[in-house]
């Protein structure tokens, strides 16, 4: 966990679809959607369901400035789910999805060229 309520580090926690439900539940209990600025979730096992849950949590409004999902199990389907939340993430300046199994189609979805499921 980060040093204050504006940063949360959940790196290397083996977060997968099932455990992500618990993470989202805890984030939803707090005012994290308004106060959290940095969410670090590198080196986990986040698949499409994790991305969908995170996307739903980020809407209708999110104040994240940095979302780091480097080296997870994200695919095109997962980043398409994340792309749906991007219009609500007005402050997001850094979205790191490197070292994931994302093709050009996933990149296009993040760029706003294709946000279909």
Z-matrix of the N, CA and C atoms (Angstrom, degrees):
N
C 1 1.449
C 2 1.510 1 109.57
N 3 1.303 2 117.28 1 148.93
C 4 1.447 3 122.92 2 -178.57
C 5 1.510 4 112.42 3 -72.55
N 6 1.326 5 115.92 4 178.07
C 7 1.451 6 121.41 5 -174.96
C 8 1.527 7 112.85 6 -78.60
N 9 1.304 8 118.27 7 -17.71
C 10 1.456 9 120.65 8 177.38
C 11 1.519 10 109.73 9 -144.78
N 12 1.313 11 116.04 10 -178.01
C 13 1.461 12 120.19 11 -175.86
C 14 1.520 13 113.54 12 -75.38
N 15 1.331 14 117.51 13 -4.46
C 16 1.451 15 119.04 14 179.81
C 17 1.529 16 111.81 15 -92.28
N 18 1.330 17 117.08 16 -5.04
C 19 1.463 18 121.21 17 -178.61
C 20 1.521 19 109.84 18 -135.63
N 21 1.326 20 115.48 19 134.41
C 22 1.458 21 120.85 20 178.15
C 23 1.518 22 108.57 21 -133.57
N 24 1.315 23 115.90 22 123.36
C 25 1.469 24 122.11 23 179.91
C 26 1.518 25 108.94 24 -110.46
N 27 1.313 26 114.65 25 115.87
C 28 1.464 27 121.37 26 177.78
C 29 1.529 28 109.09 27 -123.89
N 30 1.310 29 115.87 28 44.17
C 31 1.458 30 121.75 29 179.87
C 32 1.526 31 110.66 30 -76.23
N 33 1.331 32 115.57 31 145.94
C 34 1.467 33 122.59 32 172.75
C 35 1.526 34 112.40 33 52.83
N 36 1.320 35 116.51 34 46.60
C 37 1.471 36 121.70 35 179.51
C 38 1.522 37 112.23 36 -111.33
N 39 1.322 38 117.38 37 5.92
C 40 1.473 39 122.81 38 -177.62
C 41 1.521 40 111.94 39 57.38
N 42 1.322 41 117.00 40 34.77
C 43 1.464 42 121.41 41 179.75
C 44 1.524 43 108.74 42 -67.65
N 45 1.323 44 114.12 43 124.84
C 46 1.465 45 121.66 44 -179.93
C 47 1.523 46 108.03 45 -126.83
N 48 1.339 47 116.23 46 -172.16
C 49 1.468 48 119.82 47 -177.65
C 50 1.525 49 112.41 48 -54.48
N 51 1.320 50 116.99 49 -45.81
C 52 1.467 51 119.81 50 -176.59
C 53 1.529 52 111.98 51 -68.09
N 54 1.312 53 117.94 52 -46.75
C 55 1.461 54 120.07 53 -177.75
C 56 1.527 55 112.16 54 -72.06
N 57 1.335 56 117.05 55 -24.68
C 58 1.462 57 119.90 56 178.72
C 59 1.523 58 110.92 57 -63.75
N 60 1.311 59 117.10 58 -31.60
C 61 1.460 60 120.26 59 177.15
C 62 1.523 61 110.49 60 -59.58
N 63 1.331 62 116.91 61 -38.33
C 64 1.468 63 121.11 62 178.30
C 65 1.529 64 111.26 63 -71.21
N 66 1.327 65 116.41 64 -38.94
C 67 1.463 66 120.55 65 178.03
C 68 1.528 67 109.90 66 -60.84
N 69 1.321 68 116.52 67 -47.97
C 70 1.473 69 120.75 68 -179.46
C 71 1.523 70 110.79 69 -63.70
N 72 1.320 71 117.00 70 -39.26
C 73 1.465 72 120.75 71 178.58
C 74 1.533 73 110.41 72 -59.70
N 75 1.326 74 116.46 73 -44.34
C 76 1.466 75 120.10 74 179.50
C 77 1.526 76 111.59 75 -68.72
N 78 1.311 77 117.21 76 -40.97
C 79 1.467 78 119.84 77 177.22
C 80 1.527 79 111.02 78 -62.64
N 81 1.304 80 116.58 79 -36.33
C 82 1.461 81 120.99 80 -178.94
C 83 1.520 82 112.55 81 -71.51
N 84 1.323 83 117.13 82 -27.05
C 85 1.467 84 121.16 83 178.27
C 86 1.525 85 111.58 84 -69.54
N 87 1.303 86 115.88 85 -30.70
C 88 1.458 87 120.43 86 -177.33
C 89 1.525 88 109.97 87 -94.54
N 90 1.308 89 114.96 88 -174.93
C 91 1.466 90 118.99 89 175.83
C 92 1.521 91 110.03 90 -96.85
N 93 1.329 92 115.99 91 28.97
C 94 1.461 93 121.92 92 -175.38
C 95 1.520 94 113.09 93 -57.78
N 96 1.306 95 117.67 94 -33.56
C 97 1.456 96 120.05 95 -178.87
C 98 1.534 97 110.79 96 -60.43
N 99 1.330 98 116.03 97 -30.25
C 100 1.460 99 120.18 98 179.95
C 101 1.520 100 112.56 99 -93.94
N 102 1.341 101 118.33 100 -33.03
C 103 1.462 102 120.78 101 -172.51
C 104 1.522 103 114.66 102 -99.40
N 105 1.318 104 118.31 103 -24.46
C 106 1.455 105 121.47 104 -175.29
C 107 1.530 106 110.34 105 -73.34
N 108 1.311 107 116.15 106 126.09
C 109 1.465 108 121.77 107 179.84
C 110 1.523 109 111.66 108 -108.36
N 111 1.333 110 116.72 109 -32.97
C 112 1.470 111 121.92 110 -177.82
C 113 1.520 112 109.04 111 -128.45
N 114 1.320 113 115.62 112 125.69
C 115 1.464 114 121.20 113 176.17
C 116 1.526 115 107.22 114 -125.20
N 117 1.324 116 114.81 115 111.62
C 118 1.463 117 122.57 116 -178.37
C 119 1.526 118 108.16 117 -104.67
N 120 1.328 119 116.53 118 117.29
C 121 1.463 120 121.37 119 -179.91
C 122 1.533 121 109.72 120 -134.58
N 123 1.319 122 116.47 121 47.73
C 124 1.461 123 121.62 122 -178.62
C 125 1.527 124 111.10 123 -75.89
N 126 1.308 125 115.11 124 154.72
C 127 1.475 126 122.37 125 173.13
C 128 1.526 127 112.92 126 57.10
N 129 1.307 128 117.80 127 49.51
C 130 1.454 129 122.40 128 174.89
C 131 1.522 130 108.67 129 -117.46
N 132 1.313 131 117.31 130 -163.84
C 133 1.462 132 122.24 131 -179.18
C 134 1.518 133 110.46 132 -123.86
N 135 1.308 134 115.27 133 43.52
C 136 1.454 135 121.66 134 -174.02
C 137 1.517 136 111.72 135 -77.18
N 138 1.315 137 115.64 136 118.36
C 139 1.452 138 121.93 137 177.72
C 140 1.515 139 111.09 138 -101.51
N 141 1.329 140 116.91 139 -162.50
C 142 1.469 141 121.24 140 -177.05
C 143 1.531 142 113.83 141 -59.97
N 144 1.331 143 117.97 142 -37.82
C 145 1.463 144 119.34 143 -179.61
C 146 1.528 145 110.75 144 -66.11
N 147 1.313 146 117.18 145 -39.94
C 148 1.468 147 120.25 146 176.28
C 149 1.520 148 110.50 147 -58.03
N 150 1.314 149 115.68 148 -46.23
C 151 1.464 150 120.16 149 -179.66
C 152 1.522 151 111.15 150 -63.30
N 153 1.315 152 116.95 151 -40.10
C 154 1.464 153 120.76 152 178.71
C 155 1.529 154 110.60 153 -64.51
N 156 1.328 155 117.67 154 -44.76
C 157 1.468 156 121.19 155 178.50
C 158 1.525 157 111.02 156 -62.30
N 159 1.317 158 116.53 157 -42.93
C 160 1.459 159 120.86 158 178.70
C 161 1.524 160 110.39 159 -64.21
N 162 1.309 161 116.18 160 -41.32
C 163 1.458 162 121.03 161 178.55
C 164 1.524 163 111.33 162 -60.97
N 165 1.321 164 116.56 163 -44.69
C 166 1.473 165 120.12 164 179.18
C 167 1.522 166 110.85 165 -64.40
N 168 1.339 167 116.95 166 -38.44
C 169 1.462 168 120.43 167 179.26
C 170 1.531 169 110.66 168 -65.52
N 171 1.312 170 116.98 169 -33.94
C 172 1.464 171 121.06 170 -177.61
C 173 1.527 172 113.16 171 -72.11
N 174 1.317 173 117.60 172 -17.37
C 175 1.463 174 120.52 173 -179.27
C 176 1.517 175 110.21 174 -100.14
N 177 1.300 176 122.13 175 151.53
C 178 1.457 177 127.28 176 7.29
C 179 1.530 178 113.16 177 -84.10
N 180 1.336 179 117.96 178 -15.98
C 181 1.457 180 119.23 179 179.82
C 182 1.518 181 109.24 180 -144.58
N 183 1.302 182 115.88 181 140.27
C 184 1.442 183 121.48 182 -177.08
C 185 1.521 184 108.49 183 -141.44
N 186 1.321 185 116.40 184 139.83
C 187 1.456 186 120.29 185 -179.41
C 188 1.525 187 113.21 186 -106.15
N 189 1.330 188 116.85 187 15.41
C 190 1.460 189 119.45 188 177.72
C 191 1.524 190 110.32 189 -61.07
N 192 1.326 191 114.90 190 137.93
C 193 1.455 192 121.30 191 173.82
C 194 1.531 193 109.92 192 -105.55
N 195 1.333 194 116.35 193 -26.67
C 196 1.455 195 121.61 194 179.85
C 197 1.521 196 109.37 195 -138.34
N 198 1.314 197 116.57 196 129.76
C 199 1.462 198 123.52 197 174.47
C 200 1.515 199 106.75 198 -129.25
N 201 1.323 200 115.65 199 112.62
C 202 1.460 201 120.90 200 -175.46
C 203 1.524 202 109.49 201 -110.60
N 204 1.316 203 116.03 202 108.92
C 205 1.466 204 122.52 203 -179.73
C 206 1.529 205 110.24 204 -118.46
N 207 1.310 206 116.57 205 32.07
C 208 1.461 207 123.11 206 -176.94
C 209 1.527 208 110.47 207 -63.31
N 210 1.315 209 116.04 208 136.59
C 211 1.463 210 123.84 209 174.36
C 212 1.531 211 113.03 210 59.18
N 213 1.298 212 115.24 211 61.25
C 214 1.457 213 123.00 212 173.18
C 215 1.528 214 107.38 213 -118.74
N 216 1.294 215 116.75 214 -157.10
C 217 1.472 216 121.14 215 176.93
C 218 1.521 217 110.56 216 -112.32
N 219 1.316 218 115.59 217 33.60
C 220 1.460 219 119.95 218 -178.12
C 221 1.519 220 110.63 219 -72.51
N 222 1.314 221 115.38 220 143.42
C 223 1.460 222 123.26 221 177.65
C 224 1.523 223 107.88 222 -125.33
N 225 1.310 224 115.95 223 -173.88
C 226 1.467 225 120.09 224 177.37
C 227 1.527 226 111.64 225 -57.72
N 228 1.325 227 116.40 226 -40.55
C 229 1.472 228 120.16 227 -179.99
C 230 1.529 229 110.77 228 -60.37
N 231 1.310 230 116.82 229 -41.70
C 232 1.464 231 120.92 230 179.45
C 233 1.517 232 112.65 231 -66.04
N 234 1.328 233 116.63 232 -44.27
C 235 1.464 234 117.52 233 -179.30
C 236 1.523 235 111.64 234 -72.05
N 237 1.336 236 118.15 235 -26.13
C 238 1.464 237 119.55 236 173.04
C 239 1.528 238 109.76 237 -64.46
N 240 1.319 239 117.24 238 -39.06
C 241 1.470 240 120.41 239 176.72
C 242 1.528 241 110.09 240 -64.52
N 243 1.313 242 117.22 241 -43.11
C 244 1.467 243 120.24 242 177.76
C 245 1.522 244 111.48 243 -62.69
N 246 1.315 245 116.20 244 -37.99
C 247 1.461 246 120.46 245 -178.84
C 248 1.526 247 111.61 246 -59.36
N 249 1.314 248 117.26 247 -30.37
C 250 1.471 249 120.78 248 179.19
C 251 1.528 250 111.86 249 -64.88
N 252 1.342 251 116.48 250 -27.35
C 253 1.459 252 120.32 251 -178.76
C 254 1.521 253 112.78 252 -87.85
N 255 1.305 254 118.17 253 -15.04
C 256 1.459 255 120.35 254 -174.31
C 257 1.530 256 114.06 255 -58.97
N 258 1.334 257 120.36 256 -38.06
C 259 1.469 258 118.18 257 177.38
C 260 1.535 259 113.21 258 -60.69
N 261 1.327 260 118.12 259 -27.15
C 262 1.466 261 121.35 260 179.38
C 263 1.526 262 111.87 261 -83.93
N 264 1.315 263 116.59 262 -16.41
C 265 1.466 264 121.43 263 -176.89
C 266 1.527 265 109.59 264 -94.40
N 267 1.309 266 116.24 265 68.03
C 268 1.466 267 121.94 266 -174.21
C 269 1.521 268 112.98 267 -61.71
N 270 1.320 269 117.19 268 -29.85
C 271 1.465 270 121.24 269 -176.16
C 272 1.526 271 113.25 270 -91.89
N 273 1.323 272 117.84 271 -8.26
C 274 1.457 273 120.90 272 -175.74
C 275 1.528 274 110.34 273 -63.47
N 276 1.320 275 114.80 274 120.69
C 277 1.464 276 121.06 275 179.63
C 278 1.520 277 111.53 276 -112.02
N 279 1.346 278 116.70 277 -26.12
C 280 1.459 279 121.03 278 -178.05
C 281 1.526 280 108.95 279 -131.46
N 282 1.314 281 115.23 280 121.41
C 283 1.460 282 122.67 281 172.61
C 284 1.518 283 106.05 282 -125.77
N 285 1.318 284 116.66 283 107.71
C 286 1.459 285 121.03 284 -177.55
C 287 1.521 286 109.06 285 -103.67
N 288 1.315 287 116.28 286 111.10
C 289 1.463 288 122.47 287 177.07
C 290 1.529 289 110.53 288 -121.58
N 291 1.328 290 116.16 289 23.92
C 292 1.455 291 120.69 290 179.43
C 293 1.520 292 111.80 291 -64.47
N 294 1.307 293 116.16 292 159.97
C 295 1.472 294 123.84 293 -179.92
C 296 1.523 295 112.33 294 57.59
N 297 1.314 296 115.78 295 40.70
C 298 1.453 297 123.53 296 172.81
C 299 1.525 298 107.37 297 -124.96
N 300 1.323 299 116.59 298 168.76
C 301 1.475 300 121.44 299 -177.40
C 302 1.523 301 110.48 300 -88.89
N 303 1.325 302 115.69 301 66.00
C 304 1.458 303 121.57 302 -176.15
C 305 1.525 304 109.08 303 -110.31
N 306 1.327 305 115.78 304 129.18
C 307 1.462 306 120.92 305 178.89
C 308 1.533 307 109.37 306 -96.07
N 309 1.317 308 115.34 307 -174.70
C 310 1.463 309 120.32 308 176.90
C 311 1.528 310 111.77 309 -59.16
N 312 1.332 311 116.96 310 -32.60
C 313 1.471 312 120.57 311 179.01
C 314 1.532 313 110.73 312 -63.42
N 315 1.319 314 117.48 313 -40.14
C 316 1.459 315 121.33 314 177.33
C 317 1.515 316 112.06 315 -66.97
N 318 1.316 317 115.63 316 -40.37
C 319 1.467 318 120.49 317 176.96
C 320 1.525 319 110.03 318 -63.14
N 321 1.317 320 116.59 319 -42.06
C 322 1.469 321 120.91 320 177.37
C 323 1.528 322 111.32 321 -59.97
N 324 1.326 323 116.60 322 -40.39
C 325 1.470 324 120.67 323 178.93
C 326 1.527 325 110.17 324 -62.51
N 327 1.323 326 116.47 325 -43.82
C 328 1.469 327 119.37 326 178.81
C 329 1.524 328 112.10 327 -66.52
N 330 1.305 329 115.83 328 -30.83
C 331 1.459 330 120.24 329 179.38
C 332 1.527 331 112.46 330 -78.30
N 333 1.329 332 116.50 331 -6.21
C 334 1.458 333 120.06 332 178.49
C 335 1.505 334 114.17 333 92.48
N 336 1.319 335 116.93 334 9.96
C 337 1.456 336 119.61 335 -178.14
C 338 1.524 337 112.92 336 -88.84
N 339 1.344 338 117.03 337 -17.41
C 340 1.467 339 120.13 338 -178.31
C 341 1.514 340 108.33 339 -162.33
N 342 1.326 341 117.76 340 104.93
C 343 1.456 342 120.27 341 -179.91
C 344 1.533 343 110.48 342 -116.22
N 345 1.315 344 116.59 343 34.36
C 346 1.453 345 119.94 344 177.05
C 347 1.512 346 109.44 345 -89.37
N 348 1.340 347 117.03 346 158.69
C 349 1.470 348 121.00 347 179.90
C 350 1.493 349 110.72 348 -90.57
